[in-house]
């Protein structure tokens, strides 16, 4: 075996190699240290520049804050103006009823409605047809009283009036049901004269726009007749053999109004809770001029828990819009809320588990944050198209979409889609005031309006009530010239801030691929965000060459066209008030 002999490294050469390696290592460390120090200095310099720029923007924002708030207060005069118009409308309605002289009572006047009820109680021999005819008037009176309680701000209603209206509603509801029972008994007394020629048993169908009555009496007691179907209808039933030979009668009463749900009482102790109502509301009630010239104050303290927070928000909504359900929730005692929370704890946990299970077992990912999923608001020159998408789950689950149009002080349901298929509704094409509209939607089962206890049933994206209120008011001011969209980042940001996407919208045609701008609002500061809906991570970084503003209106003013700003300034006060009411009623910043 042959080969070269490995050269032996001397001690001196090995020492030289180690010295060279050490020198190289020290040089690399020095270069890395110099690079790090340079990068750190650059980073600190950038931070210093950014902080200095931030401080300058904050100082500029603070310097012009009073001016911007004064301009906003001038724009927000539309809300008390709209409230005055609503009050004038209520008075005009009372006057029209007075001069109409049609014999029907004014339900808001105690002597008239009490006399009507007393005379009605004396009419004990009315036929079912007569009761049905009377029911139209009674249901109309009940609806009027409910709308008075819904539409009239609490500071216009005295405790005695609330008690009177509630008492009249309950008494008429009970009396109407009683008269239906008495009329049915009278009808059954005539059973033999109403017998069917084929079966020999009594069959009677009485139909009206509000009520459909089916009455069957077993006169022949023929055991062969086990299946009964009312003539010219698809309604019927089967009876067991033992009943087929018994003296029995059956009534099916199908009402096209809610005769089951009890009236929710409104507490009359408003004065005892005035300390919990935000100052700006009390100022607006006392003096319109004072309210619109003052900055909304910060809340006095952090709300202790979510339940109390929702109650506080509902107080604000109540004083601003006079919603009956909100009135109910904000005056409830804390003990009641605690009791309700304990009672619904199990149900709430079950709902949460079901939602998680539904998502985990889905064959494809739910499209929570897709750009093409939801455009919550698009407003046209006619009024406003309000487009709401309930959470869109995978194809095997149903979705609902509803479009609503707002024009001045009226709303209309334009269309409904279930799983992308058009669904007809009796409300389509009917113009109503916002409160009547919401009331009608609830009556038909389309309830998309959170109430005082809704947060016990569903997971919500909690937002500070005062921030949410300010956002809805200012979005309503912009609604005639801008379309608004739901942003996925609204879920990510803190409860003290809200995020919406916005795009200028001056045409009558729907927006195709709108150029959305993301705005973040904290109640006292609005800013344009650098990120967009497709960004991978959330950041509150300010968009380049933009500034802070105290209101959404002035933030939009920086990039809006002249035409858009002119349209905003000339918007109808009732339209703005109606949009604001719908926003407050749906609370999409918290419940979507």
C-alpha positions in Angstrom: 0.0 0.0 0.0 1.4 3.3 -1.1 0.4 6.9 -0.8 1.5 10.3 0.2 2.3 10.9 3.7 0.1 13.6 5.4 2.0 16.7 6.1 2.5 17.2 9.8 1.2 20.6 11.0 3.6 22.3 13.3 2.6 23.9 16.6 3.4 27.3 15.2 1.3 26.8 12.1 -1.7 25.6 14.2 -1.4 28.6 16.5 -1.4 30.9 13.5 -4.5 29.2 12.1 -6.4 29.7 15.4 -5.3 33.4 15.5 -6.6 33.9 12.0 -10.0 32.3 12.9 -10.3 34.4 16.0 -9.5 37.6 14.1 -12.1 36.6 11.4 -14.7 35.8 14.1 -14.1 39.1 15.8 -14.3 41.0 12.5 -17.7 39.3 11.7 -19.0 40.1 15.2 -17.8 43.7 14.8 -19.5 44.0 11.4 -22.7 42.5 12.8 -22.6 44.9 15.8 -22.1 47.9 13.5 -24.9 46.7 11.3 -27.2 46.2 14.3 -26.4 49.6 15.7 -27.0 51.2 12.4 -30.3 49.4 11.9 -31.3 50.2 15.5 -30.4 53.9 15.0 -32.4 53.9 11.8 -35.4 52.2 13.5 -35.2 54.6 16.4 -35.0 57.5 14.0 -38.0 56.2 12.1 -39.9 55.8 15.4 -38.9 59.3 16.4 -40.0 60.7 13.1 -43.3 58.7 13.2 -43.9 59.8 16.8 -43.2 63.4 15.9 -45.5 63.1 13.0 -48.1 61.4 15.1 -47.8 64.1 17.8 -48.1 66.8 15.1 -51.3 65.2 13.7 -52.7 64.9 17.2 -51.9 68.5 17.9 -53.5 69.5 14.6 -56.6 67.4 15.4 -56.9 68.9 18.9 -56.4 72.4 17.5 -59.4 72.1 15.1 -61.6 69.9 17.3 -63.9 72.6 18.6 -64.4 73.9 15.0 -65.2 70.4 13.7 -67.6 69.6 16.6 -69.4 72.9 16.0 -69.9 72.1 12.4 -71.0 68.6 13.3 -73.5 70.0 15.7 -75.0 72.1 13.0 -75.5 69.0 10.8 -77.0 67.1 13.7 -79.7 69.6 14.1 -81.5 67.4 11.6 -82.3 65.0 14.5 -84.3 67.4 16.6 -85.9 68.8 13.5 -87.0 65.3 12.5 -88.4 64.7 16.0 -90.4 68.0 15.8 -91.8 66.9 12.4 -92.8 63.5 14.0 -94.5 65.3 16.8 -96.3 67.6 14.4 -97.4 64.4 12.5 -98.8 62.9 15.7 -100.8 66.1 16.4 -102.0 66.3 12.9 -103.2 62.7 13.1 -105.2 63.4 16.2 -106.8 66.4 14.5 -107.7 64.4 11.4 -109.4 61.8 13.6 -111.3 64.5 15.4 -112.7 66.1 12.3 -113.4 62.7 10.6 -116.3 62.0 13.0 -116.7 58.4 11.9 -117.8 57.2 15.3 -114.6 55.3 16.1 -112.9 56.3 19.4 -109.5 58.0 19.8 -107.6 55.3 21.7 -105.3 57.9 23.3 -108.2 59.6 25.0 -109.2 57.7 28.1 -113.0 58.6 28.2 -113.5 57.6 24.5 -111.7 54.3 24.7 -113.3 53.4 28.0 -116.8 54.2 26.7 -116.1 52.1 23.6 -115.0 49.1 25.7 -117.9 49.4 28.1 -120.5 49.5 25.3 -118.7 46.5 23.6 -119.0 44.5 26.8 -122.7 44.9 26.7 -123.0 43.4 23.2 -123.2 39.7 24.2 -125.3 38.4 21.4 -123.2 39.2 18.4 -122.8 36.7 15.6 -119.3 35.5 14.6 -119.6 37.6 11.4 -120.4 40.7 13.5 -117.5 40.0 15.9 -115.1 39.6 12.9 -116.3 43.0 11.5 -115.8 44.6 15.0 -112.4 42.9 15.3 -111.0 45.1 12.4 -111.7 48.2 14.4 -110.4 46.7 17.6 -107.2 45.5 16.0 -106.7 48.9 14.5 -107.2 50.6 17.9 -104.7 48.1 19.5 -102.1 48.8 16.8 -102.6 52.6 17.2 -101.9 52.3 20.9 -98.9 50.1 20.4 -97.5 52.6 17.9 -98.1 55.5 20.3 -96.0 53.6 22.9 -93.4 52.8 20.3 -93.1 56.2 18.5 -93.6 58.7 21.4 -90.3 59.6 23.2 -90.5 58.7 26.9 -90.1 62.3 27.9 -93.5 63.1 26.1 -95.4 60.3 27.9 -96.6 60.6 31.5 -96.7 57.6 33.7 -100.5 57.7 33.8 -100.7 57.7 30.0 -98.4 54.6 29.8 -100.5 52.7 32.3 -103.7 53.8 30.5 -102.5 52.7 27.1 -101.2 49.4 28.3 -104.4 48.7 30.2 -106.5 49.5 27.2 -104.5 47.2 25.0 -104.7 44.3 27.4 -108.4 44.8 28.0 -109.2 44.9 24.3 -107.1 41.8 23.6 -108.9 39.8 26.3 -112.3 41.1 25.3 -111.7 40.3 21.6 -110.8 36.7 22.5 -113.8 36.4 24.8 -116.2 37.7 22.2 -114.8 35.1 19.7 -115.6 32.4 22.3 -119.1 33.7 22.9 -119.8 34.0 19.2 -118.6 30.4 18.7 -121.0 29.2 21.4 -123.9 31.1 19.6 -122.8 29.5 16.3 -122.9 26.0 17.9 -126.4 26.6 19.1 -127.4 26.7 15.4 -125.5 23.5 14.6 -128.5 21.5 13.4 -129.4 24.2 10.8 -125.9 24.2 9.6 -125.5 20.5 9.1 -123.8 19.2 6.0 -126.1 17.4 3.6 -123.6 14.5 3.0 -122.2 13.8 6.5 -125.1 15.2 8.6 -122.5 16.9 10.8 -122.1 20.6 11.3 -119.3 22.2 9.2 -118.8 25.9 9.0 -116.0 28.1 7.6 -115.9 31.8 8.1 -113.0 33.6 6.6 -111.7 37.2 6.9 -108.5 39.1 6.3 -107.7 38.8 10.0 -109.4 35.6 11.1 -110.3 32.2 9.6 -112.7 30.1 11.7 -113.3 26.3 11.2 -116.1 24.8 13.3 -117.2 21.1 13.2 -119.8 19.5 15.4 -120.4 15.7 15.6 -124.2 15.5 15.2 -124.7 12.1 13.7 -122.0 10.3 15.7 -121.3 8.0 12.9 -118.2 5.8 13.7 -117.4 5.5 9.9 -116.5 9.2 9.8 -113.0 9.3 11.1 -111.5 11.7 8.7 -112.9 15.2 8.4 -112.0 17.8 5.7 -113.7 21.2 5.4 -115.3 21.6 2.0 -113.4 23.8 -0.5 -110.3 23.9 1.8 -107.2 21.8 2.5 -107.9 21.9 6.2 -109.0 18.8 8.0 -108.3 16.4 10.8 -108.8 12.8 11.9 -110.6 11.7 15.1 -110.2 8.4 17.0 -113.1 5.9 17.0 -114.1 6.7 20.6 -114.6 10.4 19.8 -116.4 9.6 16.5 -119.4 8.4 18.6 -119.2 11.2 21.2 -120.9 14.5 21.6 -118.0 16.7 20.6 -117.3 19.9 18.7 -114.0 21.3 17.4 -113.0 24.8 16.6 -109.9 25.9 14.6 -109.3 29.6 15.0 -106.5 30.8 12.7 -105.6 34.5 13.4 -103.4 36.5 11.1 -102.3 38.6 14.0 -100.4 37.7 17.2 -102.9 36.8 19.9 -100.4 34.7 21.9 -97.5 36.9 22.9 -98.3 38.9 26.0 -97.8 42.6 26.0 -94.4 43.5 27.4 -94.9 46.1 30.1 -93.1 49.4 30.1 -91.8 50.6 33.4 -93.0 54.0 34.3 -90.1 54.8 36.6 -88.1 56.8 34.1 -87.2 59.5 36.6 -85.5 57.1 38.9 -83.0 56.2 36.2 -82.2 59.6 34.7 -78.8 59.6 36.3 -77.9 56.6 34.0 -78.9 58.4 30.8 -76.0 60.1 29.0 -75.8 63.8 29.5 -76.2 64.6 25.8 -79.6 63.1 25.8 -80.8 65.1 28.8 -79.4 68.3 27.2 -81.2 67.5 24.0 -84.5 67.0 25.8 -84.2 70.2 27.8 -82.9 72.4 24.9 -82.2 71.5 21.3 -79.7 74.4 21.0 -77.8 73.3 24.0 -77.6 69.7 23.0 -76.3 70.2 19.5 -73.6 72.7 20.6 -72.0 70.4 23.2 -69.5 67.6 22.8 -70.7 64.3 23.9 -69.0 63.5 27.2 -67.0 60.4 28.0 -68.8 57.8 30.0 -68.3 58.3 33.7 -67.0 54.8 34.3 -66.2 51.5 32.6 -69.3 49.2 32.5 -68.8 46.2 34.8 -70.1 43.4 32.6 -71.6 42.7 29.2 -75.2 42.6 30.5 -75.0 46.0 32.1 -73.2 47.3 29.0 -76.1 46.2 26.8 -78.6 47.9 29.2 -76.6 51.1 29.1 -76.6 51.1 25.3 -80.3 50.4 25.2 -80.8 53.5 27.4 -79.1 55.6 24.8 -81.1 54.1 22.0 -84.3 54.5 24.0 -83.8 58.2 24.6 -82.8 58.8 21.0 -85.5 56.8 19.2 -88.1 55.8 21.8 -88.1 52.1 21.0 -90.5 50.2 23.3 -88.3 47.2 23.7 -85.4 49.3 24.6 -87.5 51.2 27.1 -88.3 47.9 28.7 -84.7 46.7 28.9 -83.0 49.7 30.3 -85.4 50.3 33.2 -85.2 46.7 34.4 -83.5 46.2 37.7 -80.0 44.6 37.8 -81.5 41.7 39.8 -83.8 40.9 37.0 -80.9 40.9 34.5 -79.0 38.6 36.8 -81.9 36.3 37.2 -82.4 36.2 33.5 -78.8 35.5 32.9 -78.8 32.5 35.3 -82.0 31.1 33.7 -80.5 31.3 30.2 -77.0 30.2 31.0 -77.6 26.6 29.9 -79.4 27.8 26.7 -76.6 30.2 25.9 -74.0 27.5 26.3 -76.0 25.2 24.1 -76.3 27.8 21.4 -72.5 28.4 21.5 -71.8 24.7 21.3 -74.1 24.3 18.4 -72.5 27.1 16.5 -69.0 25.7 17.0 -70.1 22.2 16.1 -71.8 23.6 12.9 -68.6 25.3 11.8 -66.2 22.5 12.7 -68.3 19.8 10.9 -68.8 22.0 7.8 -67.5 20.5 4.6 -66.2 23.8 3.5 -65.2 26.9 5.3 -68.0 29.4 6.0 -67.4 32.7 4.1 -67.3 35.0 7.0 -64.8 37.5 5.6 -65.2 37.2 1.8 -65.2 40.5 0.0 -68.2 39.5 -2.1 -70.3 38.5 0.9 -71.9 41.6 2.3 -72.5 45.2 1.3 -74.5 46.3 4.3 -75.6 49.7 3.1 -76.1 51.2 -0.4 -78.0 54.4 -0.6 -79.6 55.8 -3.8 -80.9 59.2 -4.8 -84.4 57.8 -4.2 -83.6 57.1 -0.6 -81.6 54.2 0.7 -81.2 50.5 -0.1 -80.5 48.7 3.1 -79.0 45.2 2.4 -78.6 42.8 5.3 -76.9 39.4 5.0 -77.3 37.1 7.9 -74.2 34.9 8.4 -73.6 33.0 5.2 -72.9 29.4 5.9 -71.9 26.7 3.5 -74.4 25.8 0.6 -76.2 23.1 2.6 -77.4 25.7 5.1 -79.9 28.4 4.4 -79.1 32.1 4.2 -81.4 35.1 4.2 -81.0 38.4 2.5 -83.3 41.3 2.8 -83.3 44.7 1.0 -85.0 47.7 2.5 -85.6 51.1 0.9 -85.6 54.3 3.0 -87.2 57.5 1.6 -87.5 60.4 3.9 -89.5 59.2 6.9 -90.8 56.0 5.2 -89.3 52.5 4.8 -90.2 49.7 2.4 -89.3 46.0 2.2 -88.0 45.6 -1.4 -87.3 41.9 -1.5 -86.2 38.8 0.5 -84.0 36.0 -0.7 -83.7 32.6 1.1 -80.7 30.6 -0.2 -80.5 32.9 -3.2 -84.2 32.2 -4.1 -86.7 35.1 -4.0 -89.2 34.8 -1.3 -92.5 36.7 -1.4 -93.8 38.7 1.5 -97.0 40.6 2.2 -94.9 43.6 3.3 -93.2 44.1 -0.1 -94.0 47.4 -1.7 -95.7 48.8 1.4 -94.3 52.1 2.7 -94.3 52.6 6.5 -92.7 54.7 9.1 -89.5 53.1 10.6 -91.2 52.0 13.8 -94.3 50.7 12.1 -92.0 49.0 9.6 -90.0 47.2 12.4 -93.2 46.3 14.1 -94.6 44.8 10.9 -91.4 42.8 10.2 -91.5 41.4 13.7 -95.1 40.5 13.3 -94.3 38.5 10.1 -91.4 36.7 11.8 -88.6 38.6 10.2 -87.0 39.8 13.5 -83.5 41.1 12.8 -83.7 43.7 15.6 -81.8 42.9 18.9 -83.6 43.5 22.1 -82.4 43.9 25.7 -81.6 40.2 26.2 -80.5 39.2 22.7 -76.9 38.9 23.9 -77.8 36.0 26.1 -78.7 34.0 23.1 -76.0 34.8 20.5 -72.3 35.7 20.5 -72.0 39.4 19.9 -69.1 41.7 18.9 -69.5 44.0 21.8 -68.8 47.7 21.2 -68.8 50.6 23.6 -72.4 51.9 23.6 -71.4 55.6 23.2 -69.0 54.9 20.4 -71.6 52.8 18.6 -74.2 55.5 19.0 -71.9 58.3 17.7 -71.0 56.0 14.7 -74.6 55.4 13.7 -75.5 59.1 13.9 -72.6 60.1 11.8 -73.0 57.3 9.3 -76.6 58.4 8.9 -75.4 61.9 8.1 -73.2 60.5 5.3 -75.8 58.0 4.0 -77.2 60.0 1.1 -73.8 60.1 -0.7 -71.9 57.1 0.5 -72.3 53.3 0.6 -71.2 51.5 3.7 -69.9 48.0 4.1 -69.2 45.6 6.9 -65.4 45.1 7.6 -63.9 42.0 9.0 -61.5 44.1 11.0 -64.4 45.5 13.1 -64.3 42.1 14.9 -60.5 42.4 15.6 -60.3 46.0 16.9 -61.1 46.8 20.5 -64.5 47.5 21.9 -63.7 51.2 22.1 -63.4 51.4 18.3 -65.4 50.5 15.3 -64.3 50.0 11.7 -66.4 50.3 8.5 -65.6 50.4 4.9 -67.0 53.3 2.8 -67.3 54.3 -0.8 -68.7 57.3 -2.5 -72.1 56.5 -4.2 -73.8 59.2 -6.3 -75.4 57.1 -9.0 -78.7 55.2 -9.1 -77.1 52.0 -10.3 -75.7 49.5 -7.8 -71.9 49.8 -7.2 -69.9 47.2 -9.1 -66.5 46.5 -7.4 -66.5 49.7 -5.3 -63.2 51.2 -4.2 -63.6 50.8 -0.4 -61.9 53.0 2.1 -61.4 51.7 5.7 -62.3 54.1 8.4 -61.7 53.6 12.2 -63.7 55.6 14.7 -63.3 55.8 18.4 -66.1 58.3 19.1 -63.7 61.2 19.4 -61.3 60.5 16.6 -61.6 59.2 13.0 -58.8 58.0 10.9 -58.2 56.3 7.5 -56.4 53.0 7.8 -53.5 51.8 5.8 -54.7 48.2 5.6 -57.5 47.0 3.4 -59.9 44.0 3.6 -57.4 41.7 1.9 -54.5 42.5 4.3 -53.2 39.5 6.2 -52.8 41.2 9.6 -54.6 44.0 11.4 -52.9 47.3 12.0 -54.0 50.7 13.1 -51.4 52.4 11.1 -52.5 55.6 9.4 -52.8 55.7 5.6 -50.0 57.8 4.1 -50.7 61.6 3.7 -53.9 61.4 5.8 -54.8 63.1 9.0 -56.8 62.6 12.2 -60.3 64.2 12.5 -62.8 64.4 15.3 -65.7 63.2 13.2 -66.4 60.8 10.4 -67.9 63.7 8.4 -64.6 65.7 8.4 -62.6 62.5 7.7 -64.7 61.8 4.6 -64.5 65.5 3.7 -60.7 65.1 3.0 -61.3 62.8 0.0 -64.9 63.1 -1.0 -66.0 64.9 -4.1 -67.7 68.3 -4.0 -70.9 66.8 -5.3 -71.0 64.3 -2.5 -70.5 66.9 0.2 -73.2 69.1 -1.3 -75.5 66.2 -1.3 -74.8 65.4 2.4 -75.5 69.0 3.4 -78.8 69.1 1.5 -80.1 65.7 2.8 -83.6 65.5 4.1 -83.6 65.5 8.0 -86.3 62.8 8.1 -84.3 60.5 5.8 -81.2 60.9 8.0 -83.3 60.3 11.1 -84.9 57.2 9.6 -81.5 55.7 8.6 -80.1 56.4 12.0 -83.1 54.7 13.6 -82.6 51.6 11.4 -79.0 51.5 12.3 -79.7 51.8 16.0 -82.4 49.1 15.7 -80.3 46.5 13.9 -77.0 47.4 15.7 -74.9 45.8 12.9 -71.6 47.0 14.4 -72.3 44.7 17.4 -74.5 42.0 16.0 -72.8 41.2 12.6 
